[in-house]
Amino acid sequence: MNQVTPQLIRSVRNDIGENKLSPSLERRRLRAYILMLVADGALLNLSFALAALLWEGRWWEPRAMLAAQAMLPVFFTIALYSGTYGVRALSDWLFAARKVLTALAIAAALINFLGFYTKTNEDFSRAAVTLGLVFTAILLVGFRRLVAVGIAHLWGGRIINQLVIDDGGSGFAMSNAVTIAAADYDLDPASHDPFMLDRLGKLLRNQDKVVVSCPRERRGAWALVLKSAGVYGEIVSEPAHALGAIGVHHYDALDRTTLVVSTGPLGLRNRILKRGFDVVAALAGLIALAPLMIVVAVLIKLEDGGPMLFIQRRLGRGNQFFDMLKFRSMREERRDPDGDRSTARDDDRVTPIGAFMRRTSIDELPQLINVLRGDMSIVGPRPHAIGSRANDKYFWEVDAAY
């Protein structure tokens, strides 16, 4: 065990009031949340008052304001529970806008639902309420943008205190973070004396996030320090990065912890929703584009008498091959089923009609059939030809994660 030396005692006593690296930002964030909450309530009332003035001709019309007052508690409840007033809402105004609009939409739907079944909304002007909701949405989103600009100007974009401790590990740099070297502060996480723990505690005080970069043999000691300091802590791990870890799983009965590197497919409900969307979108696209696709198919056939479709094997879901469909844009005798040669701008293999299709992406339309068959999805990664290369190397040779 390390000894408590007189030098260490004097050092700690001399700088005991100076080791806090950052002032607390929690109160500042709390004031911002309260400001947003009060402003949201005021803007909602103002919006309904304006709607009443424009539609009913009366400022602060009682029925319109009653609708606003009924919506306020529901809106605030949903907003508070959904993270509308949170750290990310201060730093990302688009996220904040999505959150507040979602809360507003759900609140409006609930109030309308309750009003319909209790027959308490019969006296409300639907047009005035709708106009009030539109005004509210516009003002709330505009206010989020204003908050983001104000925070960037007044706070320098610094929402939380972030500290990076370099204790001899790999380089790690974060924007809007304070970086210190453990050696400069004589920090030793393995030390058991109370003065060193006090020094560490003061350094970590007021930090919202602490990241430590250190050698493998010191990670356990730093983990204990971070856990006992009451901060959100992370330790840089090169092996976890190499594995692409996305989380951890603890097996207490086995006294083991594993790194989560993949999460598997979507859950059943989300798979049903996604598949339903794919089928509806693909069917709608095929029906709407059927005349165009028929004309294109006939033109391809008339041009050189070859097949209308080009079928190419590509790697899809679950690392399994499937046959992807496209309108044929190259001459039949010079087509490239494996994609060994990338298509150039003035490629002599491309037919005149094929060149037009490629410019307009019409040649991709048959892939809607692949979507219906379940080979592809409307939203998802694009599978490339297995022979595609970059600088004479296959894509997976350039990037092993491809």
The 8 nearest C-alpha neighbors of each residue, nearest first, counted from 0:
[[1, 2, 191, 190, 192, 189, 3, 193],
 [0, 2, 190, 191, 192, 3, 189, 4],
 [1, 3, 4, 0, 192, 191, 190, 7],
 [4, 2, 192, 1, 7, 5, 8, 194],
 [3, 5, 7, 6, 2, 8, 9, 1],
 [6, 4, 8, 7, 9, 3, 10, 2],
 [7, 5, 9, 4, 8, 10, 3, 11],
 [6, 8, 10, 4, 5, 9, 11, 3],
 [7, 9, 5, 11, 10, 6, 12, 4],
 [10, 8, 12, 6, 7, 11, 13, 5],
 [11, 9, 7, 13, 8, 12, 6, 14],
 [10, 12, 8, 15, 14, 13, 9, 7],
 [11, 13, 9, 15, 10, 14, 8, 16],
 [14, 12, 10, 11, 15, 9, 16, 17],
 [15, 13, 17, 16, 11, 12, 18, 10],
 [14, 16, 12, 11, 17, 13, 18, 198],
 [17, 15, 14, 18, 19, 13, 12, 201],
 [16, 18, 14, 19, 15, 20, 13, 201],
 [17, 19, 202, 201, 20, 16, 15, 14],
 [20, 18, 202, 201, 17, 21, 204, 16],
 [19, 21, 18, 202, 22, 203, 17, 204],
 [22, 20, 19, 23, 205, 160, 206, 204],
 [23, 21, 24, 205, 20, 19, 160, 206],
 [22, 24, 205, 25, 21, 26, 206, 160],
 [23, 25, 27, 26, 28, 22, 159, 160],
 [26, 24, 28, 27, 23, 29, 159, 205],
 [27, 25, 29, 28, 24, 30, 23, 31],
 [26, 28, 24, 30, 25, 29, 31, 23],
 [27, 29, 31, 25, 26, 30, 24, 32],
 [30, 28, 26, 32, 31, 27, 25, 33],
 [31, 29, 33, 27, 28, 32, 34, 26],
 [30, 32, 28, 34, 29, 33, 35, 27],
 [33, 31, 29, 35, 34, 30, 84, 36],
 [34, 32, 36, 30, 35, 31, 37, 29],
 [35, 33, 31, 37, 32, 36, 38, 30],
 [36, 34, 38, 32, 33, 37, 39, 31],
 [35, 37, 33, 39, 38, 34, 32, 40],
 [38, 36, 40, 34, 39, 35, 33, 41],
 [37, 39, 41, 35, 40, 36, 42, 34],
 [40, 38, 42, 36, 37, 41, 35, 43],
 [41, 39, 43, 37, 38, 42, 44, 36],
 [40, 42, 38, 44, 39, 43, 45, 37],
 [41, 43, 45, 39, 44, 40, 38, 46],
 [42, 44, 46, 40, 135, 45, 41, 39],
 [45, 43, 41, 47, 46, 42, 67, 48],
 [44, 46, 42, 48, 43, 47, 41, 49],
 [45, 47, 43, 131, 49, 134, 135, 48],
 [48, 46, 131, 50, 44, 49, 45, 63],
 [47, 49, 59, 45, 51, 50, 46, 58],
 [50, 48, 52, 46, 51, 47, 45, 53],
 [49, 51, 47, 131, 53, 52, 48, 127],
 [52, 50, 55, 48, 54, 49, 53, 60],
 [51, 53, 56, 57, 58, 49, 50, 55],
 [52, 54, 50, 51, 56, 55, 49, 57],
 [53, 55, 51, 52, 56, 50, 127, 126],
 [56, 54, 51, 57, 52, 53, 60, 127],
 [55, 57, 52, 53, 54, 51, 58, 60],
 [58, 56, 52, 60, 55, 51, 59, 53],
 [57, 59, 52, 60, 48, 51, 56, 49],
 [58, 60, 48, 61, 57, 64, 51, 52],
 [59, 61, 57, 58, 63, 51, 62, 64],
 [62, 60, 64, 63, 65, 59, 66, 51],
 [63, 61, 65, 64, 60, 123, 66, 122],
 [64, 62, 66, 65, 61, 60, 47, 51],
 [63, 65, 67, 61, 66, 62, 68, 60],
 [66, 64, 62, 68, 67, 63, 61, 69],
 [67, 65, 69, 63, 64, 68, 70, 62],
 [66, 68, 64, 70, 65, 69, 44, 71],
 [69, 67, 65, 71, 70, 66, 64, 72],
 [70, 68, 66, 67, 71, 65, 72, 110],
 [69, 71, 67, 68, 73, 72, 74, 66],
 [70, 72, 74, 68, 73, 69, 75, 67],
 [73, 71, 75, 74, 70, 76, 69, 68],
 [74, 72, 76, 70, 71, 75, 106, 77],
 [73, 75, 106, 71, 77, 72, 76, 103],
 [74, 76, 78, 72, 77, 73, 79, 71],
 [77, 75, 73, 79, 78, 74, 72, 80],
 [76, 78, 80, 74, 75, 79, 102, 81],
 [79, 77, 75, 83, 81, 102, 76, 80],
 [80, 78, 76, 77, 81, 82, 75, 83],
 [79, 81, 77, 78, 82, 76, 83, 75],
 [82, 80, 78, 79, 83, 77, 98, 102],
 [83, 81, 84, 85, 80, 79, 78, 98],
 [84, 82, 78, 98, 81, 99, 85, 79],
 [85, 83, 82, 32, 88, 79, 78, 86],
 [86, 84, 88, 82, 87, 83, 89, 32],
 [85, 87, 89, 88, 90, 158, 84, 28],
 [86, 88, 90, 89, 85, 91, 94, 95],
 [87, 89, 95, 85, 86, 91, 90, 84],
 [90, 88, 87, 86, 91, 147, 85, 92],
 [89, 91, 87, 88, 92, 147, 86, 158],
 [92, 90, 94, 88, 93, 87, 89, 95],
 [91, 93, 95, 94, 143, 144, 147, 96],
 [94, 92, 96, 95, 91, 97, 144, 143],
 [93, 95, 97, 92, 91, 96, 88, 98],
 [94, 96, 88, 92, 98, 93, 97, 99],
 [97, 95, 93, 140, 99, 94, 98, 92],
 [98, 96, 94, 100, 95, 99, 101, 93],
 [99, 97, 95, 101, 83, 96, 100, 94],
 [98, 100, 102, 96, 101, 97, 83, 103],
 [101, 99, 103, 97, 102, 98, 96, 104],
 [100, 102, 104, 98, 99, 103, 97, 105],
 [101, 103, 99, 105, 78, 100, 104, 77],
 [104, 102, 100, 106, 101, 105, 74, 107],
 [103, 105, 101, 107, 106, 102, 100, 108],
 [106, 104, 108, 102, 107, 103, 109, 101],
 [105, 107, 74, 103, 109, 108, 104, 73],
 [106, 108, 104, 110, 105, 109, 111, 103],
 [107, 109, 105, 111, 106, 110, 112, 104],
 [110, 108, 112, 106, 111, 107, 113, 105],
 [109, 111, 113, 107, 112, 108, 114, 106],
 [110, 112, 114, 108, 109, 113, 115, 107],
 [113, 111, 109, 115, 110, 114, 108, 116],
 [114, 112, 110, 116, 115, 111, 117, 109],
 [113, 115, 119, 120, 111, 117, 118, 112],
 [116, 114, 118, 112, 113, 117, 111, 120],
 [115, 117, 113, 118, 114, 112, 119, 111],
 [116, 118, 114, 119, 115, 113, 120, 112],
 [119, 117, 115, 114, 116, 120, 121, 113],
 [118, 120, 114, 117, 121, 115, 122, 116],
 [121, 119, 114, 123, 122, 118, 115, 111],
 [120, 122, 123, 119, 118, 115, 114, 124],
 [121, 123, 120, 124, 119, 62, 125, 118],
 [124, 122, 120, 121, 125, 62, 63, 128],
 [123, 125, 127, 126, 128, 122, 63, 62],
 [126, 124, 128, 127, 129, 123, 130, 120],
 [125, 127, 129, 124, 128, 130, 54, 131],
 [126, 128, 130, 124, 129, 125, 50, 51],
 [129, 127, 131, 125, 130, 126, 132, 124],
 [130, 128, 126, 132, 131, 127, 125, 133],
 [129, 131, 127, 133, 128, 132, 50, 126],
 [130, 132, 47, 128, 50, 134, 46, 129],
 [133, 131, 135, 129, 130, 134, 136, 128],
 [132, 134, 130, 136, 135, 131, 129, 137],
 [133, 135, 131, 137, 46, 132, 136, 138],
 [136, 134, 132, 138, 46, 43, 133, 137],
 [135, 137, 133, 139, 134, 138, 132, 140],
 [136, 138, 134, 140, 135, 139, 141, 133],
 [137, 139, 141, 135, 140, 136, 142, 134],
 [140, 138, 142, 136, 141, 137, 135, 143],
 [141, 139, 143, 96, 142, 137, 138, 136],
 [142, 140, 138, 144, 143, 139, 137, 145],
 [141, 143, 145, 139, 144, 140, 138, 146],
 [144, 142, 146, 140, 145, 141, 92, 147],
 [143, 145, 147, 141, 142, 146, 92, 148],
 [144, 146, 142, 148, 143, 147, 149, 141],
 [147, 145, 149, 143, 144, 148, 150, 142],
 [146, 148, 144, 150, 145, 149, 92, 151],
 [149, 147, 145, 151, 146, 150, 152, 144],
 [148, 150, 146, 152, 151, 147, 153, 145],
 [151, 149, 154, 147, 153, 152, 148, 156],
 [150, 152, 156, 155, 148, 149, 154, 153],
 [153, 151, 149, 150, 155, 154, 148, 156],
 [154, 152, 150, 155, 149, 151, 156, 148],
 [155, 153, 150, 156, 157, 151, 152, 158],
 [154, 156, 151, 157, 152, 153, 150, 158],
 [155, 157, 151, 154, 150, 158, 90, 152],
 [158, 156, 155, 154, 159, 175, 160, 151],
 [157, 159, 156, 90, 160, 86, 89, 24],
 [158, 160, 157, 207, 161, 24, 206, 208],
 [161, 159, 206, 207, 208, 162, 176, 21],
 [162, 160, 176, 208, 209, 206, 207, 177],
 [161, 163, 209, 177, 176, 178, 210, 208],
 [162, 164, 178, 210, 211, 209, 177, 179],
 [165, 163, 211, 179, 180, 178, 166, 181],
 [166, 164, 180, 212, 167, 181, 179, 211],
 [167, 165, 213, 181, 168, 212, 164, 180],
 [166, 168, 213, 165, 214, 212, 169, 181],
 [213, 169, 167, 212, 214, 166, 165, 170],
 [170, 168, 212, 171, 167, 213, 235, 214],
 [171, 169, 168, 172, 212, 165, 167, 235],
 [170, 172, 169, 173, 212, 163, 165, 235],
 [171, 173, 170, 174, 163, 178, 176, 177],
 [174, 172, 176, 175, 171, 163, 177, 161],
 [173, 175, 176, 172, 177, 161, 157, 178],
 [176, 174, 157, 173, 177, 161, 156, 160],
 [177, 175, 161, 174, 162, 173, 178, 163],
 [176, 178, 162, 163, 161, 179, 175, 160],
 [179, 177, 163, 162, 164, 176, 180, 165],
 [180, 178, 164, 165, 163, 181, 177, 183],
 [179, 181, 165, 182, 183, 164, 166, 178],
 [180, 182, 186, 166, 184, 183, 165, 185],
 [181, 183, 185, 180, 184, 186, 166, 165],
 [184, 182, 180, 181, 185, 179, 186, 166],
 [183, 185, 186, 182, 181, 180, 179, 198],
 [186, 184, 182, 183, 181, 187, 195, 180],
 [187, 185, 181, 184, 182, 188, 199, 195],
 [186, 188, 189, 190, 185, 195, 181, 182],
 [189, 187, 220, 190, 221, 186, 224, 196],
 [190, 188, 220, 187, 191, 221, 217, 224],
 [189, 191, 188, 187, 192, 1, 195, 0],
 [192, 190, 189, 193, 1, 0, 196, 195],
 [191, 193, 194, 190, 195, 3, 1, 196],
 [194, 192, 196, 195, 197, 191, 3, 190],
 [195, 193, 197, 196, 192, 198, 11, 8],
 [194, 196, 198, 197, 193, 192, 199, 190],
 [197, 195, 193, 199, 198, 194, 200, 192],
 [196, 198, 200, 194, 195, 199, 193, 201],
 [199, 197, 195, 201, 196, 200, 194, 202],
 [200, 198, 196, 202, 197, 201, 203, 195],
 [201, 199, 197, 203, 198, 202, 204, 196],
 [202, 200, 204, 198, 19, 203, 199, 18],
 [201, 203, 19, 199, 18, 200, 204, 20],
 [204, 202, 200, 201, 206, 199, 205, 228],
 [203, 205, 201, 206, 202, 200, 19, 228],
 [206, 204, 23, 22, 203, 207, 21, 160],
 [207, 205, 160, 204, 203, 208, 161, 162],
 [208, 206, 160, 159, 161, 230, 231, 205],
 [207, 209, 161, 231, 206, 232, 162, 230],
 [210, 208, 162, 232, 161, 163, 233, 231],
 [209, 211, 233, 163, 234, 232, 164, 162],
 [212, 210, 164, 234, 163, 165, 235, 213],
 [213, 211, 168, 235, 165, 166, 234, 169],
 [168, 212, 214, 166, 167, 211, 217, 218],
 [215, 213, 168, 216, 217, 167, 218, 212],
 [214, 216, 218, 217, 213, 219, 236, 168],
 [215, 217, 214, 218, 219, 213, 220, 221],
 [218, 216, 220, 215, 219, 214, 213, 221],
 [219, 217, 221, 215, 220, 216, 222, 213],
 [218, 220, 222, 221, 217, 223, 216, 215],
 [221, 219, 189, 223, 222, 188, 217, 218],
 [220, 222, 224, 218, 223, 219, 188, 225],
 [221, 223, 219, 225, 220, 224, 218, 226],
 [224, 222, 226, 220, 221, 225, 227, 219],
 [223, 225, 221, 227, 222, 226, 228, 188],
 [226, 224, 228, 222, 227, 223, 232, 221],
 [227, 225, 223, 224, 228, 229, 222, 230],
 [226, 228, 224, 225, 229, 223, 230, 222],
 [229, 227, 225, 226, 230, 224, 200, 203],
 [228, 230, 227, 226, 225, 231, 232, 204],
 [231, 229, 228, 232, 207, 225, 208, 206],
 [230, 232, 208, 207, 209, 229, 233, 225],
 [233, 231, 209, 225, 230, 208, 210, 234],
 [232, 234, 210, 209, 211, 235, 231, 208],
 [233, 235, 211, 210, 212, 236, 232, 218],
 [234, 236, 212, 211, 237, 233, 210, 213],
 [237, 235, 239, 238, 234, 240, 212, 215],
 [236, 238, 240, 239, 241, 235, 169, 242],
 [239, 237, 241, 240, 236, 242, 243, 244],
 [240, 238, 242, 244, 236, 241, 237, 243],
 [241, 239, 243, 237, 242, 238, 244, 236],
 [240, 242, 238, 239, 243, 237, 244, 236],
 [243, 241, 239, 240, 244, 238, 260, 258],
 [242, 244, 240, 241, 260, 239, 245, 259],
 [245, 243, 260, 239, 259, 242, 246, 258],
 [246, 244, 260, 259, 243, 261, 247, 258],
 [247, 245, 259, 244, 258, 248, 260, 257],
 [246, 248, 258, 259, 257, 249, 256, 245],
 [247, 249, 257, 256, 258, 259, 250, 246],
 [248, 250, 256, 251, 255, 257, 247, 254],
 [251, 249, 255, 253, 252, 256, 254, 248],
 [250, 252, 254, 253, 249, 255, 256, 248],
 [253, 251, 250, 254, 255, 249, 256, 248],
 [254, 252, 255, 251, 250, 256, 249, 257],
 [255, 253, 251, 252, 250, 256, 249, 257],
 [254, 256, 250, 253, 249, 251, 257, 252],
 [257, 255, 249, 248, 250, 247, 258, 254],
 [256, 258, 248, 247, 259, 249, 255, 250],
 [259, 257, 247, 244, 246, 260, 248, 256],
 [258, 260, 246, 247, 244, 245, 261, 257],
 [259, 261, 244, 245, 243, 258, 242, 262],
 [262, 260, 259, 263, 245, 244, 243, 246],
 [261, 263, 264, 260, 259, 265, 245, 246],
 [262, 264, 261, 265, 266, 260, 317, 259],
 [265, 263, 266, 262, 270, 267, 261, 269],
 [264, 266, 270, 269, 267, 263, 268, 262],
 [265, 267, 269, 268, 270, 264, 271, 263],
 [266, 268, 270, 269, 271, 265, 272, 264],
 [269, 267, 271, 270, 266, 272, 265, 273],
 [268, 270, 272, 266, 271, 267, 265, 273],
 [271, 269, 267, 273, 272, 268, 265, 274],
 [272, 270, 274, 268, 269, 273, 275, 267],
 [271, 273, 269, 275, 270, 274, 276, 268],
 [274, 272, 270, 276, 275, 271, 269, 277],
 [275, 273, 277, 271, 276, 272, 270, 278],
 [276, 274, 272, 278, 273, 277, 271, 279],
 [275, 277, 273, 279, 274, 278, 280, 272],
 [278, 276, 274, 280, 275, 279, 377, 281],
 [279, 277, 281, 275, 276, 280, 371, 282],
 [278, 280, 276, 282, 281, 277, 283, 275],
 [281, 279, 283, 277, 282, 278, 276, 284],
 [282, 280, 284, 278, 367, 283, 279, 277],
 [283, 281, 285, 279, 284, 280, 278, 286],
 [282, 284, 280, 286, 281, 285, 279, 287],
 [283, 285, 281, 287, 282, 286, 288, 280],
 [286, 284, 282, 288, 289, 287, 283, 281],
 [285, 287, 283, 289, 284, 288, 282, 290],
 [286, 288, 284, 285, 289, 283, 290, 282],
 [287, 289, 285, 291, 286, 290, 284, 292],
 [288, 290, 292, 286, 285, 291, 287, 293],
 [291, 289, 293, 292, 288, 294, 287, 286],
 [292, 290, 294, 288, 293, 289, 295, 287],
 [291, 293, 289, 295, 294, 290, 296, 288],
 [294, 292, 296, 290, 295, 291, 289, 297],
 [293, 295, 291, 297, 292, 296, 298, 290],
 [296, 294, 292, 298, 297, 293, 291, 299],
 [295, 297, 293, 299, 294, 298, 307, 292],
 [296, 298, 300, 294, 295, 299, 301, 293],
 [299, 297, 301, 295, 300, 296, 302, 294],
 [300, 298, 302, 296, 297, 301, 307, 295],
 [299, 301, 304, 297, 298, 302, 305, 307],
 [302, 300, 298, 299, 304, 303, 297, 305],
 [301, 303, 299, 300, 298, 304, 352, 305],
 [304, 302, 305, 301, 300, 299, 330, 331],
 [303, 305, 300, 301, 302, 306, 299, 307],
 [306, 304, 303, 300, 331, 307, 299, 330],
 [307, 305, 308, 300, 304, 327, 309, 331],
 [308, 306, 296, 327, 299, 300, 326, 305],
 [307, 309, 326, 327, 306, 325, 310, 324],
 [308, 310, 327, 325, 326, 324, 311, 307],
 [311, 309, 324, 323, 322, 308, 325, 312],
 [310, 312, 323, 336, 322, 313, 309, 337],
 [313, 311, 322, 321, 323, 320, 310, 314],
 [314, 312, 320, 384, 321, 385, 382, 311],
 [313, 315, 320, 319, 318, 382, 321, 312],
 [316, 314, 319, 318, 320, 382, 313, 317],
 [317, 315, 318, 319, 314, 374, 375, 320],
 [316, 318, 319, 315, 314, 320, 264, 263],
 [319, 317, 316, 315, 314, 320, 313, 321],
 [320, 318, 315, 317, 314, 316, 321, 313],
 [319, 321, 314, 313, 315, 312, 318, 322],
 [320, 322, 312, 313, 323, 314, 315, 319],
 [323, 321, 312, 311, 310, 313, 324, 320],
 [322, 324, 311, 310, 312, 321, 313, 369],
 [325, 323, 310, 366, 365, 309, 322, 308],
 [326, 324, 309, 365, 363, 362, 308, 327],
 [325, 327, 308, 362, 309, 307, 328, 365],
 [326, 328, 309, 308, 307, 329, 325, 353],
 [353, 327, 329, 349, 350, 326, 354, 352],
 [330, 328, 349, 348, 350, 334, 327, 331],
 [329, 331, 333, 332, 348, 334, 350, 349],
 [330, 332, 334, 333, 305, 329, 306, 327],
 [331, 333, 330, 334, 329, 348, 335, 305],
 [334, 332, 330, 331, 348, 335, 329, 349],
 [333, 335, 331, 329, 332, 330, 336, 348],
 [334, 336, 338, 337, 333, 339, 340, 329],
 [337, 335, 311, 338, 334, 310, 312, 339],
 [338, 336, 386, 339, 335, 385, 384, 311],
 [337, 339, 386, 384, 335, 340, 387, 336],
 [340, 338, 386, 337, 387, 341, 335, 388],
 [341, 339, 338, 342, 387, 335, 386, 388],
 [342, 340, 343, 338, 339, 387, 388, 386],
 [341, 343, 346, 340, 344, 345, 349, 348],
 [344, 342, 346, 345, 341, 347, 340, 349],
 [343, 345, 346, 342, 354, 347, 349, 341],
 [346, 344, 343, 347, 349, 342, 348, 354],
 [345, 347, 343, 348, 344, 349, 342, 354],
 [348, 346, 349, 345, 350, 343, 329, 330],
 [349, 347, 329, 346, 330, 333, 350, 334],
 [348, 350, 329, 347, 353, 328, 346, 354],
 [349, 351, 353, 352, 329, 328, 354, 330],
 [352, 350, 354, 353, 355, 349, 328, 356],
 [351, 353, 355, 354, 350, 356, 328, 299],
 [328, 352, 354, 350, 356, 351, 355, 349],
 [353, 355, 351, 357, 352, 356, 349, 350],
 [356, 354, 358, 352, 353, 357, 359, 351],
 [357, 355, 361, 353, 359, 362, 354, 358],
 [356, 358, 360, 354, 359, 355, 362, 353],
 [359, 357, 355, 356, 360, 354, 361, 353],
 [358, 360, 356, 361, 357, 355, 362, 354],
 [361, 359, 357, 362, 356, 363, 358, 364],
 [360, 362, 356, 363, 359, 364, 357, 326],
 [361, 363, 326, 356, 360, 325, 364, 357],
 [364, 362, 325, 361, 360, 365, 366, 326],
 [363, 365, 366, 361, 362, 367, 325, 326],
 [366, 364, 367, 325, 324, 368, 363, 326],
 [365, 367, 369, 368, 364, 324, 363, 370],
 [366, 368, 370, 365, 281, 369, 364, 371],
 [369, 367, 371, 366, 370, 365, 372, 281],
 [370, 368, 366, 372, 374, 367, 371, 375],
 [369, 371, 375, 367, 373, 368, 376, 372],
 [370, 372, 368, 373, 369, 278, 281, 367],
 [373, 371, 369, 370, 374, 368, 375, 367],
 [372, 374, 370, 371, 375, 369, 376, 274],
 [375, 373, 369, 372, 370, 321, 376, 315],
 [376, 374, 370, 373, 369, 377, 315, 372],
 [377, 375, 378, 370, 379, 277, 373, 374],
 [376, 378, 277, 379, 370, 375, 280, 281],
 [379, 377, 376, 380, 277, 375, 273, 381],
 [378, 380, 376, 377, 381, 375, 382, 316],
 [381, 379, 382, 378, 376, 375, 315, 377],
 [380, 382, 383, 379, 375, 315, 378, 376],
 [383, 381, 314, 313, 315, 380, 384, 385],
 [384, 382, 385, 313, 381, 387, 314, 386],
 [383, 385, 338, 387, 313, 386, 337, 382],
 [384, 386, 387, 337, 313, 383, 338, 314],
 [385, 387, 339, 338, 337, 384, 388, 393],
 [388, 386, 384, 338, 339, 385, 393, 394],
 [389, 387, 393, 392, 391, 394, 386, 390],
 [388, 390, 392, 391, 393, 394, 387, 397],
 [389, 391, 392, 388, 393, 397, 394, 387],
 [392, 390, 389, 388, 393, 387, 394, 397],
 [393, 391, 388, 389, 390, 396, 394, 397],
 [392, 394, 388, 396, 395, 387, 389, 397],
 [393, 395, 397, 396, 388, 398, 389, 392],
 [396, 394, 399, 398, 401, 397, 393, 400],
 [395, 397, 393, 394, 398, 392, 399, 401],
 [396, 398, 394, 395, 392, 393, 399, 389],
 [399, 397, 395, 400, 401, 396, 394, 393],
 [398, 400, 395, 401, 396, 397, 394, 393],
 [401, 399, 398, 395, 397, 396, 394, 243],
 [400, 395, 398, 399, 394, 397, 396, 393]]
